[in-house]
Amino acid sequence: MRPLPGVKNLEQACRKVVESNTADKHYPGYFDSMTRGKDSEALLPVISRLILEATFLEKVERIMKKCRSMLTIEDLVDYYGNTWGFDDRVIEAARQRVEYFDRIVVGKVRYGKPDLE
């Protein structure tokens, strides 16, 4: 289990997802194209929509079957979402997806509490 990255805002979180996935040998082109160059305020509706879309879930699930330690934006929204201004519906959807990825797709918990040092 890896520690969840410590990030200060949604913009950093999106960059961390791209960096982590790329380091794990998967460049998240779709996610990167949807989030690159946007500040945290502009990212809030974009990320909310992605988390609530079934088609995004399907894309992530397909990739995660190959890249089992993949960091997702759902992992970060589940933990930091209240701080960043997400509504409860989006945070709950993120939490459910994290649980689904960990239990069903990967079979273990991928990320623990953040390493804030």
KOLGU-4560 file (N, C-alpha, C; in nm, 3 decimals, padded with zeros to 5 digits):
<recs>
<n_xx: 00.085 n_yy: -00.118 n_zz: 00.000 ca_xx: 00.000 ca_yy: 00.000 ca_zz: 00.000 c_xx: 00.089 c_yy: 00.124 c_zz: 00.000 mol: A seq: 1 type: MET>
<n_xx: 00.056 n_yy: 00.216 n_zz: -00.086 ca_xx: 00.128 ca_yy: 00.343 ca_zz: -00.096 c_xx: 00.056 c_yy: 00.448 c_zz: -00.013 mol: A seq: 2 type: ARG>
<n_xx: 00.131 n_yy: 00.548 n_zz: 00.037 ca_xx: 00.061 ca_yy: 00.660 ca_zz: 00.101 c_xx: -00.002 c_yy: 00.749 c_zz: -00.006 mol: A seq: 3 type: PRO>
<n_xx: -00.119 n_yy: 00.799 n_zz: 00.023 ca_xx: -00.182 ca_yy: 00.895 ca_zz: -00.067 c_xx: -00.096 c_yy: 01.020 c_zz: -00.073 mol: A seq: 4 type: LEU>
<n_xx: -00.072 n_yy: 01.075 n_zz: -00.190 ca_xx: 00.012 ca_yy: 01.196 ca_zz: -00.198 c_xx: -00.051 c_yy: 01.314 c_zz: -00.123 mol: A seq: 5 type: PRO>
<n_xx: 00.034 n_yy: 01.391 n_zz: -00.059 ca_xx: -00.012 ca_yy: 01.514 ca_zz: 00.004 c_xx: -00.019 c_yy: 01.623 c_zz: -00.101 mol: A seq: 6 type: GLY>
<n_xx: -00.136 n_yy: 01.678 n_zz: -00.125 ca_xx: -00.155 ca_yy: 01.785 ca_zz: -00.223 c_xx: -00.235 c_yy: 01.897 c_zz: -00.157 mol: A seq: 7 type: VAL>
<n_xx: -00.212 n_yy: 02.020 n_zz: -00.202 ca_xx: -00.275 ca_yy: 02.135 ca_zz: -00.138 c_xx: -00.404 c_yy: 02.180 c_zz: -00.206 mol: A seq: 8 type: LYS>
<n_xx: -00.419 n_yy: 02.147 n_zz: -00.333 ca_xx: -00.539 ca_yy: 02.193 ca_zz: -00.404 c_xx: -00.570 c_yy: 02.098 c_zz: -00.520 mol: A seq: 9 type: ASN>
<n_xx: -00.680 n_yy: 02.123 n_zz: -00.585 ca_xx: -00.726 ca_yy: 02.035 ca_zz: -00.692 c_xx: -00.633 c_yy: 02.039 c_zz: -00.812 mol: A seq: 10 type: LEU>
<n_xx: -00.576 n_yy: 02.153 n_zz: -00.840 ca_xx: -00.481 ca_yy: 02.164 ca_zz: -00.951 c_xx: -00.360 c_yy: 02.074 c_zz: -00.926 mol: A seq: 11 type: GLU>
<n_xx: -00.305 n_yy: 02.078 n_zz: -00.806 ca_xx: -00.192 ca_yy: 01.990 ca_zz: -00.770 c_xx: -00.235 c_yy: 01.843 c_zz: -00.778 mol: A seq: 12 type: GLN>
<n_xx: -00.355 n_yy: 01.815 n_zz: -00.734 ca_xx: -00.405 ca_yy: 01.678 ca_zz: -00.736 c_xx: -00.408 c_yy: 01.622 c_zz: -00.879 mol: A seq: 13 type: ALA>
<n_xx: -00.457 n_yy: 01.702 n_zz: -00.972 ca_xx: -00.463 ca_yy: 01.658 ca_zz: -01.112 c_xx: -00.323 c_yy: 01.633 c_zz: -01.167 mol: A seq: 14 type: CYS>
<n_xx: -00.231 n_yy: 01.722 n_zz: -01.137 ca_xx: -00.092 ca_yy: 01.704 ca_zz: -01.184 c_xx: -00.032 c_yy: 01.578 c_zz: -01.122 mol: A seq: 15 type: ARG>
<n_xx: -00.063 n_yy: 01.553 n_zz: -00.994 ca_xx: -00.009 ca_yy: 01.436 ca_zz: -00.925 c_xx: -00.063 c_yy: 01.307 c_zz: -00.987 mol: A seq: 16 type: LYS>
<n_xx: -00.190 n_yy: 01.307 n_zz: -01.026 ca_xx: -00.247 ca_yy: 01.189 ca_zz: -01.092 c_xx: -00.172 c_yy: 01.161 c_zz: -01.222 mol: A seq: 17 type: VAL>
<n_xx: -00.149 n_yy: 01.265 n_zz: -01.301 ca_xx: -00.076 ca_yy: 01.248 ca_zz: -01.428 c_xx: 00.067 c_yy: 01.200 c_zz: -01.401 mol: A seq: 18 type: VAL>
<n_xx: 00.136 n_yy: 01.262 n_zz: -01.308 ca_xx: 00.274 ca_yy: 01.222 ca_zz: -01.276 c_xx: 00.282 c_yy: 01.078 c_zz: -01.227 mol: A seq: 19 type: GLU>
<n_xx: 00.194 n_yy: 01.043 n_zz: -01.134 ca_xx: 00.194 ca_yy: 00.908 ca_zz: -01.076 c_xx: 00.162 c_yy: 00.802 c_zz: -01.180 mol: A seq: 20 type: SER>
<n_xx: 00.061 n_yy: 00.828 n_zz: -01.262 ca_xx: 00.023 ca_yy: 00.731 ca_zz: -01.366 c_xx: 00.135 c_yy: 00.715 c_zz: -01.468 mol: A seq: 21 type: ASN>
<n_xx: 00.198 n_yy: 00.826 n_zz: -01.505 ca_xx: 00.308 ca_yy: 00.820 ca_zz: -01.600 c_xx: 00.425 c_yy: 00.740 c_zz: -01.542 mol: A seq: 22 type: THR>
<n_xx: 00.455 n_yy: 00.761 n_zz: -01.414 ca_xx: 00.561 ca_yy: 00.685 ca_zz: -01.348 c_xx: 00.528 c_yy: 00.536 c_zz: -01.343 mol: A seq: 23 type: ALA>
<n_xx: 00.399 n_yy: 00.504 n_zz: -01.338 ca_xx: 00.354 ca_yy: 00.364 ca_zz: -01.338 c_xx: 00.337 c_yy: 00.308 c_zz: -01.479 mol: A seq: 24 type: ASP>
<n_xx: 00.392 n_yy: 00.379 n_zz: -01.577 ca_xx: 00.393 ca_yy: 00.335 ca_zz: -01.717 c_xx: 00.258 c_yy: 00.347 c_zz: -01.788 mol: A seq: 25 type: LYS>
<n_xx: 00.175 n_yy: 00.438 n_zz: -01.740 ca_xx: 00.050 ca_yy: 00.467 ca_zz: -01.811 c_xx: 00.031 c_yy: 00.618 c_zz: -01.816 mol: A seq: 26 type: HIS>
<n_xx: 00.037 n_yy: 00.675 n_zz: -01.933 ca_xx: 00.011 ca_yy: 00.818 ca_zz: -01.949 c_xx: -00.139 c_yy: 00.837 c_zz: -01.964 mol: A seq: 27 type: TYR>
<n_xx: -00.204 n_yy: 00.908 n_zz: -01.871 ca_xx: -00.350 ca_yy: 00.927 ca_zz: -01.876 c_xx: -00.389 c_yy: 01.043 c_zz: -01.969 mol: A seq: 28 type: PRO>
<n_xx: -00.378 n_yy: 01.020 n_zz: -02.098 ca_xx: -00.400 ca_yy: 01.124 ca_zz: -02.196 c_xx: -00.536 c_yy: 01.191 c_zz: -02.188 mol: A seq: 29 type: GLY>
<n_xx: -00.641 n_yy: 01.112 n_zz: -02.173 ca_xx: -00.776 ca_yy: 01.169 ca_zz: -02.166 c_xx: -00.788 c_yy: 01.261 c_zz: -02.045 mol: A seq: 30 type: TYR>
<n_xx: -00.747 n_yy: 01.211 n_zz: -01.929 ca_xx: -00.754 ca_yy: 01.290 ca_zz: -01.807 c_xx: -00.668 c_yy: 01.415 c_zz: -01.818 mol: A seq: 31 type: PHE>
<n_xx: -00.547 n_yy: 01.400 n_zz: -01.868 ca_xx: -00.456 ca_yy: 01.513 ca_zz: -01.882 c_xx: -00.516 c_yy: 01.620 c_zz: -01.974 mol: A seq: 32 type: ASP>
<n_xx: -00.574 n_yy: 01.577 n_zz: -02.085 ca_xx: -00.632 ca_yy: 01.674 ca_zz: -02.179 c_xx: -00.752 c_yy: 01.748 c_zz: -02.119 mol: A seq: 33 type: SER>
<n_xx: -00.824 n_yy: 01.682 n_zz: -02.029 ca_xx: -00.941 ca_yy: 01.745 ca_zz: -01.966 c_xx: -00.901 c_yy: 01.842 c_zz: -01.854 mol: A seq: 34 type: MET>
<n_xx: -00.780 n_yy: 01.826 n_zz: -01.797 ca_xx: -00.744 ca_yy: 01.902 ca_zz: -01.678 c_xx: -00.627 c_yy: 01.998 c_zz: -01.695 mol: A seq: 35 type: THR>
<n_xx: -00.542 n_yy: 01.975 n_zz: -01.792 ca_xx: -00.420 ca_yy: 02.057 ca_zz: -01.807 c_xx: -00.453 c_yy: 02.204 c_zz: -01.830 mol: A seq: 36 type: ARG>
<n_xx: -00.379 n_yy: 02.289 n_zz: -01.758 ca_xx: -00.392 ca_yy: 02.433 ca_zz: -01.777 c_xx: -00.509 c_yy: 02.498 c_zz: -01.705 mol: A seq: 37 type: GLY>
<n_xx: -00.585 n_yy: 02.421 n_zz: -01.630 ca_xx: -00.699 ca_yy: 02.477 ca_zz: -01.557 c_xx: -00.661 c_yy: 02.496 c_zz: -01.411 mol: A seq: 38 type: LYS>
<n_xx: -00.712 n_yy: 02.604 n_zz: -01.351 ca_xx: -00.689 ca_yy: 02.625 ca_zz: -01.208 c_xx: -00.794 c_yy: 02.546 c_zz: -01.129 mol: A seq: 39 type: ASP>
<n_xx: -00.777 n_yy: 02.546 n_zz: -00.997 ca_xx: -00.865 ca_yy: 02.466 ca_zz: -00.912 c_xx: -01.013 c_yy: 02.500 c_zz: -00.929 mol: A seq: 40 type: SER>
<n_xx: -01.044 n_yy: 02.628 n_zz: -00.944 ca_xx: -01.183 ca_yy: 02.669 ca_zz: -00.961 c_xx: -01.243 c_yy: 02.613 c_zz: -01.090 mol: A seq: 41 type: GLU>
<n_xx: -01.167 n_yy: 02.619 n_zz: -01.197 ca_xx: -01.215 ca_yy: 02.567 ca_zz: -01.325 c_xx: -01.221 c_yy: 02.414 c_zz: -01.326 mol: A seq: 42 type: ALA>
<n_xx: -01.137 n_yy: 02.351 n_zz: -01.244 ca_xx: -01.133 ca_yy: 02.205 ca_zz: -01.240 c_xx: -01.251 c_yy: 02.144 c_zz: -01.164 mol: A seq: 43 type: LEU>
<n_xx: -01.308 n_yy: 02.217 n_zz: -01.071 ca_xx: -01.416 ca_yy: 02.161 ca_zz: -00.987 c_xx: -01.530 c_yy: 02.102 c_zz: -01.070 mol: A seq: 44 type: LEU>
<n_xx: -01.588 n_yy: 02.174 n_zz: -01.167 ca_xx: -01.696 ca_yy: 02.113 ca_zz: -01.246 c_xx: -01.646 c_yy: 02.003 c_zz: -01.340 mol: A seq: 45 type: PRO>
<n_xx: -01.524 n_yy: 02.016 n_zz: -01.389 ca_xx: -01.468 ca_yy: 01.914 ca_zz: -01.479 c_xx: -01.452 c_yy: 01.782 c_zz: -01.405 mol: A seq: 46 type: VAL>
<n_xx: -01.390 n_yy: 01.787 n_zz: -01.289 ca_xx: -01.367 ca_yy: 01.666 ca_zz: -01.210 c_xx: -01.499 c_yy: 01.610 c_zz: -01.159 mol: A seq: 47 type: ILE>
<n_xx: -01.590 n_yy: 01.695 n_zz: -01.117 ca_xx: -01.722 ca_yy: 01.648 ca_zz: -01.073 c_xx: -01.789 c_yy: 01.567 c_zz: -01.183 mol: A seq: 48 type: SER>
<n_xx: -01.787 n_yy: 01.620 n_zz: -01.304 ca_xx: -01.850 ca_yy: 01.551 ca_zz: -01.417 c_xx: -01.781 c_yy: 01.417 c_zz: -01.444 mol: A seq: 49 type: ARG>
<n_xx: -01.647 n_yy: 01.415 n_zz: -01.442 ca_xx: -01.575 ca_yy: 01.291 ca_zz: -01.467 c_xx: -01.610 c_yy: 01.185 c_zz: -01.362 mol: A seq: 50 type: LEU>
<n_xx: -01.616 n_yy: 01.225 n_zz: -01.237 ca_xx: -01.645 ca_yy: 01.129 ca_zz: -01.130 c_xx: -01.787 c_yy: 01.074 c_zz: -01.141 mol: A seq: 51 type: ILE>
<n_xx: -01.877 n_yy: 01.154 n_zz: -01.190 ca_xx: -02.016 ca_yy: 01.109 ca_zz: -01.200 c_xx: -02.048 c_yy: 01.036 c_zz: -01.331 mol: A seq: 52 type: LEU>
<n_xx: -01.957 n_yy: 01.039 n_zz: -01.427 ca_xx: -01.979 ca_yy: 00.974 ca_zz: -01.558 c_xx: -01.948 c_yy: 00.825 c_zz: -01.553 mol: A seq: 53 type: GLU>
<n_xx: -02.039 n_yy: 00.745 n_zz: -01.602 ca_xx: -02.016 ca_yy: 00.602 ca_zz: -01.610 c_xx: -01.906 c_yy: 00.569 c_zz: -01.712 mol: A seq: 54 type: ALA>
<n_xx: -01.897 n_yy: 00.645 n_zz: -01.819 ca_xx: -01.797 ca_yy: 00.614 ca_zz: -01.922 c_xx: -01.655 c_yy: 00.636 c_zz: -01.868 mol: A seq: 55 type: THR>
<n_xx: -01.635 n_yy: 00.735 n_zz: -01.780 ca_xx: -01.504 ca_yy: 00.757 ca_zz: -01.721 c_xx: -01.469 c_yy: 00.641 c_zz: -01.627 mol: A seq: 56 type: PHE>
<n_xx: -01.566 n_yy: 00.593 n_zz: -01.552 ca_xx: -01.546 ca_yy: 00.477 ca_zz: -01.465 c_xx: -01.499 c_yy: 00.357 c_zz: -01.548 mol: A seq: 57 type: LEU>
<n_xx: -01.563 n_yy: 00.335 n_zz: -01.660 ca_xx: -01.526 ca_yy: 00.222 ca_zz: -01.746 c_xx: -01.384 c_yy: 00.235 c_zz: -01.797 mol: A seq: 58 type: GLU>
<n_xx: -01.343 n_yy: 00.356 n_zz: -01.836 ca_xx: -01.206 ca_yy: 00.379 ca_zz: -01.884 c_xx: -01.105 c_yy: 00.349 c_zz: -01.773 mol: A seq: 59 type: LYS>
<n_xx: -01.132 n_yy: 00.402 n_zz: -01.654 ca_xx: -01.040 ca_yy: 00.382 ca_zz: -01.542 c_xx: -01.032 c_yy: 00.234 c_zz: -01.505 mol: A seq: 60 type: VAL>
<n_xx: -01.145 n_yy: 00.169 n_zz: -01.501 ca_xx: -01.148 ca_yy: 00.027 ca_zz: -01.466 c_xx: -01.065 c_yy: -00.056 c_zz: -01.563 mol: A seq: 61 type: GLU>
<n_xx: -01.078 n_yy: -00.029 n_zz: -01.691 ca_xx: -01.002 ca_yy: -00.102 ca_zz: -01.793 c_xx: -00.851 c_yy: -00.085 c_zz: -01.772 mol: A seq: 62 type: ARG>
<n_xx: -00.810 n_yy: 00.038 n_zz: -01.747 ca_xx: -00.667 ca_yy: 00.067 ca_zz: -01.727 c_xx: -00.618 c_yy: 00.007 c_zz: -01.597 mol: A seq: 63 type: ILE>
<n_xx: -00.698 n_yy: 00.016 n_zz: -01.493 ca_xx: -00.656 ca_yy: -00.032 ca_zz: -01.361 c_xx: -00.634 c_yy: -00.183 c_zz: -01.360 mol: A seq: 64 type: MET>
<n_xx: -00.701 n_yy: -00.255 n_zz: -01.444 ca_xx: -00.679 ca_yy: -00.400 ca_zz: -01.451 c_xx: -00.536 c_yy: -00.431 c_zz: -01.494 mol: A seq: 65 type: LYS>
<n_xx: -00.473 n_yy: -00.338 n_zz: -01.567 ca_xx: -00.334 ca_yy: -00.355 ca_zz: -01.611 c_xx: -00.236 c_yy: -00.282 c_zz: -01.518 mol: A seq: 66 type: LYS>
<n_xx: -00.277 n_yy: -00.170 n_zz: -01.464 ca_xx: -00.191 ca_yy: -00.083 ca_zz: -01.380 c_xx: -00.254 c_yy: -00.078 c_zz: -01.241 mol: A seq: 67 type: CYS>
<n_xx: -00.231 n_yy: -00.183 n_zz: -01.162 ca_xx: -00.306 ca_yy: -00.206 ca_zz: -01.039 c_xx: -00.278 c_yy: -00.108 c_zz: -00.926 mol: A seq: 68 type: ARG>
<n_xx: -00.169 n_yy: -00.034 n_zz: -00.933 ca_xx: -00.139 ca_yy: 00.064 ca_zz: -00.827 c_xx: -00.176 c_yy: 00.206 c_zz: -00.870 mol: A seq: 69 type: SER>
<n_xx: -00.251 n_yy: 00.218 n_zz: -00.976 ca_xx: -00.284 ca_yy: 00.346 ca_zz: -01.035 c_xx: -00.352 c_yy: 00.441 c_zz: -00.936 mol: A seq: 70 type: MET>
<n_xx: -00.301 n_yy: 00.563 n_zz: -00.929 ca_xx: -00.363 ca_yy: 00.670 ca_zz: -00.851 c_xx: -00.474 c_yy: 00.731 c_zz: -00.935 mol: A seq: 71 type: LEU>
<n_xx: -00.591 n_yy: 00.749 n_zz: -00.875 ca_xx: -00.702 ca_yy: 00.811 ca_zz: -00.946 c_xx: -00.741 c_yy: 00.942 c_zz: -00.880 mol: A seq: 72 type: THR>
<n_xx: -00.808 n_yy: 01.026 n_zz: -00.955 ca_xx: -00.859 ca_yy: 01.150 ca_zz: -00.897 c_xx: -00.962 c_yy: 01.118 c_zz: -00.790 mol: A seq: 73 type: ILE>
<n_xx: -01.030 n_yy: 01.005 n_zz: -00.804 ca_xx: -01.127 ca_yy: 00.963 ca_zz: -00.703 c_xx: -01.059 c_yy: 00.939 c_zz: -00.568 mol: A seq: 74 type: GLU>
<n_xx: -00.938 n_yy: 00.881 n_zz: -00.570 ca_xx: -00.864 ca_yy: 00.860 ca_zz: -00.445 c_xx: -00.845 c_yy: 00.993 c_zz: -00.371 mol: A seq: 75 type: ASP>
<n_xx: -00.809 n_yy: 01.095 n_zz: -00.445 ca_xx: -00.780 ca_yy: 01.225 ca_zz: -00.385 c_xx: -00.907 c_yy: 01.301 c_zz: -00.347 mol: A seq: 76 type: LEU>
<n_xx: -01.010 n_yy: 01.293 n_zz: -00.429 ca_xx: -01.137 ca_yy: 01.360 ca_zz: -00.396 c_xx: -01.203 c_yy: 01.293 c_zz: -00.275 mol: A seq: 77 type: VAL>
<n_xx: -01.190 n_yy: 01.163 n_zz: -00.264 ca_xx: -01.243 ca_yy: 01.092 ca_zz: -00.147 c_xx: -01.183 c_yy: 01.148 c_zz: -00.019 mol: A seq: 78 type: ASP>
<n_xx: -01.053 n_yy: 01.174 n_zz: -00.020 ca_xx: -00.984 ca_yy: 01.221 ca_zz: 00.100 c_xx: -00.993 c_yy: 01.373 c_zz: 00.119 mol: A seq: 79 type: TYR>
<n_xx: -00.972 n_yy: 01.449 n_zz: 00.013 ca_xx: -00.962 ca_yy: 01.595 ca_zz: 00.023 c_xx: -01.086 c_yy: 01.671 c_zz: -00.026 mol: A seq: 80 type: TYR>
<n_xx: -01.184 n_yy: 01.601 n_zz: -00.078 ca_xx: -01.295 ca_yy: 01.665 ca_zz: -00.148 c_xx: -01.367 c_yy: 01.774 c_zz: -00.071 mol: A seq: 81 type: GLY>
<n_xx: -01.391 n_yy: 01.755 n_zz: 00.059 ca_xx: -01.457 ca_yy: 01.858 ca_zz: 00.138 c_xx: -01.376 c_yy: 01.986 c_zz: 00.141 mol: A seq: 82 type: ASN>
<n_xx: -01.246 n_yy: 01.973 n_zz: 00.152 ca_xx: -01.156 ca_yy: 02.089 ca_zz: 00.157 c_xx: -01.161 c_yy: 02.167 c_zz: 00.026 mol: A seq: 83 type: THR>
<n_xx: -01.178 n_yy: 02.098 n_zz: -00.085 ca_xx: -01.173 ca_yy: 02.162 ca_zz: -00.216 c_xx: -01.309 c_yy: 02.212 c_zz: -00.265 mol: A seq: 84 type: TRP>
<n_xx: -01.415 n_yy: 02.187 n_zz: -00.190 ca_xx: -01.546 ca_yy: 02.241 ca_zz: -00.226 c_xx: -01.635 c_yy: 02.150 c_zz: -00.308 mol: A seq: 85 type: GLY>
<n_xx: -01.604 n_yy: 02.021 n_zz: -00.315 ca_xx: -01.692 ca_yy: 01.928 ca_zz: -00.386 c_xx: -01.819 c_yy: 01.907 c_zz: -00.305 mol: A seq: 86 type: PHE>
<n_xx: -01.930 n_yy: 01.886 n_zz: -00.374 ca_xx: -02.052 ca_yy: 01.859 ca_zz: -00.301 c_xx: -02.054 c_yy: 01.713 c_zz: -00.255 mol: A seq: 87 type: ASP>
<n_xx: -02.141 n_yy: 01.684 n_zz: -00.160 ca_xx: -02.144 ca_yy: 01.552 ca_zz: -00.097 c_xx: -02.169 c_yy: 01.440 c_zz: -00.197 mol: A seq: 88 type: ASP>
<n_xx: -02.248 n_yy: 01.468 n_zz: -00.299 ca_xx: -02.279 ca_yy: 01.365 ca_zz: -00.400 c_xx: -02.154 c_yy: 01.321 c_zz: -00.474 mol: A seq: 89 type: ARG>
<n_xx: -02.067 n_yy: 01.414 n_zz: -00.508 ca_xx: -01.944 ca_yy: 01.383 ca_zz: -00.580 c_xx: -01.846 c_yy: 01.310 c_zz: -00.488 mol: A seq: 90 type: VAL>
<n_xx: -01.835 n_yy: 01.355 n_zz: -00.365 ca_xx: -01.745 ca_yy: 01.290 ca_zz: -00.269 c_xx: -01.790 c_yy: 01.146 c_zz: -00.243 mol: A seq: 91 type: ILE>
<n_xx: -01.918 n_yy: 01.126 n_zz: -00.229 ca_xx: -01.970 ca_yy: 00.991 ca_zz: -00.207 c_xx: -01.945 c_yy: 00.902 c_zz: -00.330 mol: A seq: 92 type: GLU>
<n_xx: -01.964 n_yy: 00.957 n_zz: -00.449 ca_xx: -01.936 ca_yy: 00.880 ca_zz: -00.571 c_xx: -01.788 c_yy: 00.845 c_zz: -00.577 mol: A seq: 93 type: ALA>
<n_xx: -01.700 n_yy: 00.939 n_zz: -00.541 ca_xx: -01.556 ca_yy: 00.911 ca_zz: -00.539 c_xx: -01.525 c_yy: 00.801 c_zz: -00.439 mol: A seq: 94 type: ALA>
<n_xx: -01.584 n_yy: 00.810 n_zz: -00.320 ca_xx: -01.561 ca_yy: 00.709 ca_zz: -00.216 c_xx: -01.605 c_yy: 00.570 c_zz: -00.264 mol: A seq: 95 type: ARG>
<n_xx: -01.720 n_yy: 00.564 n_zz: -00.328 ca_xx: -01.771 ca_yy: 00.436 ca_zz: -00.378 c_xx: -01.679 c_yy: 00.379 c_zz: -00.486 mol: A seq: 96 type: GLN>
<n_xx: -01.627 n_yy: 00.465 n_zz: -00.571 ca_xx: -01.536 ca_yy: 00.419 ca_zz: -00.676 c_xx: -01.405 c_yy: 00.369 c_zz: -00.617 mol: A seq: 97 type: ARG>
<n_xx: -01.352 n_yy: 00.439 n_zz: -00.518 ca_xx: -01.228 ca_yy: 00.394 ca_zz: -00.454 c_xx: -01.250 c_yy: 00.256 c_zz: -00.394 mol: A seq: 98 type: VAL>
<n_xx: -01.360 n_yy: 00.238 n_zz: -00.326 ca_xx: -01.391 ca_yy: 00.108 ca_zz: -00.267 c_xx: -01.404 c_yy: 00.002 c_zz: -00.376 mol: A seq: 99 type: GLU>
<n_xx: -01.471 n_yy: 00.034 n_zz: -00.484 ca_xx: -01.487 ca_yy: -00.059 ca_zz: -00.596 c_xx: -01.351 c_yy: -00.095 c_zz: -00.657 mol: A seq: 100 type: TYR>
<n_xx: -01.268 n_yy: 00.006 n_zz: -00.684 ca_xx: -01.136 ca_yy: -00.021 ca_zz: -00.741 c_xx: -01.054 c_yy: -00.111 c_zz: -00.649 mol: A seq: 101 type: PHE>
<n_xx: -01.054 n_yy: -00.079 n_zz: -00.520 ca_xx: -00.973 ca_yy: -00.155 ca_zz: -00.424 c_xx: -01.024 c_yy: -00.297 c_zz: -00.406 mol: A seq: 102 type: ASP>
<n_xx: -01.153 n_yy: -00.314 n_zz: -00.387 ca_xx: -01.206 ca_yy: -00.446 ca_zz: -00.353 c_xx: -01.229 c_yy: -00.535 c_zz: -00.475 mol: A seq: 103 type: ARG>
<n_xx: -01.285 n_yy: -00.479 n_zz: -00.578 ca_xx: -01.327 ca_yy: -00.560 ca_zz: -00.692 c_xx: -01.219 c_yy: -00.567 c_zz: -00.800 mol: A seq: 104 type: ILE>
<n_xx: -01.167 n_yy: -00.453 n_zz: -00.840 ca_xx: -01.075 ca_yy: -00.451 ca_zz: -00.953 c_xx: -00.936 c_yy: -00.499 c_zz: -00.912 mol: A seq: 105 type: VAL>
<n_xx: -00.883 n_yy: -00.448 n_zz: -00.801 ca_xx: -00.746 ca_yy: -00.478 ca_zz: -00.760 c_xx: -00.739 c_yy: -00.586 c_zz: -00.654 mol: A seq: 106 type: VAL>
<n_xx: -00.834 n_yy: -00.589 n_zz: -00.563 ca_xx: -00.836 ca_yy: -00.691 ca_zz: -00.459 c_xx: -00.757 c_yy: -00.654 c_zz: -00.334 mol: A seq: 107 type: GLY>
<n_xx: -00.717 n_yy: -00.528 n_zz: -00.322 ca_xx: -00.647 ca_yy: -00.482 ca_zz: -00.202 c_xx: -00.656 c_yy: -00.329 c_zz: -00.197 mol: A seq: 108 type: LYS>
<n_xx: -00.630 n_yy: -00.276 n_zz: -00.079 ca_xx: -00.630 ca_yy: -00.130 ca_zz: -00.064 c_xx: -00.502 c_yy: -00.077 c_zz: -00.128 mol: A seq: 109 type: VAL>
<n_xx: -00.518 n_yy: 00.015 n_zz: -00.222 ca_xx: -00.403 ca_yy: 00.070 ca_zz: -00.295 c_xx: -00.335 c_yy: 00.184 c_zz: -00.221 mol: A seq: 110 type: ARG>
<n_xx: -00.412 n_yy: 00.268 n_zz: -00.151 ca_xx: -00.357 ca_yy: 00.390 ca_zz: -00.089 c_xx: -00.406 c_yy: 00.404 c_zz: 00.054 mol: A seq: 111 type: TYR>
<n_xx: -00.311 n_yy: 00.443 n_zz: 00.141 ca_xx: -00.343 ca_yy: 00.474 ca_zz: 00.280 c_xx: -00.350 c_yy: 00.624 c_zz: 00.300 mol: A seq: 112 type: GLY>
<n_xx: -00.349 n_yy: 00.667 n_zz: 00.423 ca_xx: -00.354 ca_yy: 00.810 ca_zz: 00.452 c_xx: -00.232 c_yy: 00.879 c_zz: 00.390 mol: A seq: 113 type: LYS>
<n_xx: -00.246 n_yy: 01.009 n_zz: 00.364 ca_xx: -00.137 ca_yy: 01.081 ca_zz: 00.295 c_xx: -00.011 c_yy: 01.093 c_zz: 00.380 mol: A seq: 114 type: PRO>
<n_xx: 00.099 n_yy: 01.095 n_zz: 00.308 ca_xx: 00.229 ca_yy: 01.124 ca_zz: 00.367 c_xx: 00.246 c_yy: 01.274 c_zz: 00.355 mol: A seq: 115 type: ASP>
<n_xx: 00.222 n_yy: 01.347 n_zz: 00.462 ca_xx: 00.220 ca_yy: 01.493 ca_zz: 00.456 c_xx: 00.352 c_yy: 01.557 c_zz: 00.491 mol: A seq: 116 type: LEU>
<n_xx: 00.457 n_yy: 01.480 n_zz: 00.501 ca_xx: 00.588 ca_yy: 01.537 ca_zz: 00.533 c_xx: 00.654 c_yy: 01.596 c_zz: 00.412 mol: A seq: 117 type: GLU>
</recs>
